[in-house]
């Protein structure tokens, strides 16, 4: 878990640097970026009761998607490491992976809708930093889901 937090901090720091290069946010020091990235995981999202409820649902969905992606990665690793799998087991594993990816995509769609709905509001329940964190999480989760889909399709094209 600690390694994952470090990786997330590094990724968020890179994302903040990219946002600055594109001109989406004002320039800040590397230390500020690292601090924002490190504190992103401990954010209690939202102001007021409704905001906290929405924020907790966002965090629940995020955690659920991450858990599904971890499970898919473990299944793919298991499948690629064992060469002589029974074809029935292999097909069942592939079906399980497809279902997990589909569920992760459905949850991501809900997460993205929550983010978009909140981003359109004039008086958001979230601070600009929280909205920025949500945006980066939504984008990164979609990238991870796409990577899993691509890896899965590559597996099909080479015969399993």
SULTAVEN-V328686 format. One record per pair of residues at least 4 apart in sequence whose C-alpha atoms are under 6 Angstrom apart, sorted by the first residue. I is the first residue (numbers start at 1). GAP is how many residues later the second one is. Records with the same first field share a line. If there is no record, write none. Layout:
I=GAP / GAP
This chain:
9=28 / 29
12=25
13=20 / 21 / 24
19=5
20=4 / 5 / 7
34=4
45=7 / 10
46=5 / 6 / 9 / 79 / 80
47=4 / 78
51=4 / 74
52=4
65=39
72=25
108=4
113=4
115=4
126=4
136=4
137=4
155=5
156=4
